[in-house]
Amino acid sequence: LTLRIAAVRPTVTYVLIALCVGIFLLRATSPTVDTNLLEWGANGAESVLVNGQTYRLFTSMFLHQGIYDSRGDQDWSGIAHLAFNMYTLYAVGATLERLFGHARFLVVYLLGGLFGSVLSALLNGPDSISVGASGAVFAIISAEFVYLYYHRKLMGELGRQRRNSLIIFFIMNAALGLLTTLPGSRMLIDNWAHLGGAVGGAALAWFISPRYNLRMNPANPGEVFAEDVNPFKNRYWVIPAYVTIMLVLVFIGVQIART
């Protein structure tokens, strides 16, 4: 049998990668630009919860570790942060966007990443500063896991192998994240952003992921169509409900931080 599943070109994935890379290259033009953009857009508890600069929850998702150190000297080791996130975004996002469509994919990426930023601001230390797309990247990874879980019978052995790969990826990153909390560790990973992104992406995908009903093509008995019986237009209510939860968490965090 030939299975037909509706798919789109992953243009949103490419645009997101271009934005992150473009901003990184802009910061690389001078230490002053690098510092100004970092100070303006990085996520942090004091800036967001005390000073009310909630826009940082969004802007920090498009910033990464720069190539200048605190003295203004070049340090290209920071490019690994951008490279890892962009590679994962391409490897997972290009596939997920084809299946989810542009709108659903963008909702998972942005709102899942925002939930990661919210947890980062709420649960990291008051002096912490966080940047990176990893919360959003973890959101699309967990969304793919939910999609594969929903269609575990349809995807068969290949789907099971992919789910196991995603589980191993999560375990490895969780272990690495725990290691960075040990005394003397020079690597800094925002574990709360990763966890928040994963939880947010899974929650969104649970409600808005495509769900298929298979039907035979009467004109070709050897062809099966996968019809989406969970169209996104029937799930728009998920967005305000999800945003409301985030706003409540931020409000609670503001009250605690200002007392």
ABEGO torsion letter per residue (X at the ends): XBBBBBBBBBAAAAAAAAAAAAAAAAAAABAAAAAAAAAAABBBAAAAAAAGBAAAAAAAAABBBBABBAAGBBBAAAAAAAAAAAAAAAAAAAAAAAAAEAAAAAAAAAAAAAAAAAAAAAABBAABBBBEAAAAAAAAAAAAAAAAAAAAAAAEAAAAAAAAAAAAAAAAAAAAAAAAABBGBABBBBAAAAAAAAAAAAAAAAAABBBBBBBBBAABAABBBBBBABBAAAAAAAAAAAAAAAAAAAAAAAAAAAX
